[in-house]
Amino acid sequence: VYQGLSAEEASALARQDCQIFTGRIPFRGVEEVRYLIPRPGHLEISLYDLSGRKVETLFSGRTNKISGKVSINSSGHPSGYYFLAIELDGKILKTAKVLFLR
């Protein structure tokens, strides 16, 4: 039914869930993050430090896709923990904690 999606992604989509799929943790250099959202809309993917300050917007705009990927370049940020947030139509759907190491 959901062509091109893994079993985990298809299951999340069937539940109308939002998912963030990261590769290596900790991040070093440029890493790819895949996401799955329940429906198309205005999508914003942002990176926040532990104090809650937005340090980078990775993507902001209208999307007609329910899955995609963004790249994060951790070399522009100090080592430490950050939060990755997915917002759809003004509502934060999911956050994930990520670790950047130099």
C-alpha positions, 0 to 999 in steps of 0.5 A: 500500500505504501510504496517506497516506505519501510515497514516502520514508516508504513506503520507510523503512517497508518497510525497517522503518526509523525516520525523522525528517523536519524542515522548515526548518533552522535552526529558528526559533520553532515547527517541526513534525517528522514521524517514522516508526517501524517499529511501534506501542509506547511512544514517547518523542521528546526533545531533548538538548543537545550535552553529552547532557543531556535538555532537553525531552521532546516526547512520551512515551506509548503510540502505535498509529500508525507515523507522526506529528508533534510541534512543537518551540518553539525560542524556549525554548532558547538558539541552538545545536545539539541532538539530537532522539532517537526512542526506541521501547520503551526503545531509541533508534532514531534521532537527528537534529542540529538547529540553533536560531537566535533 
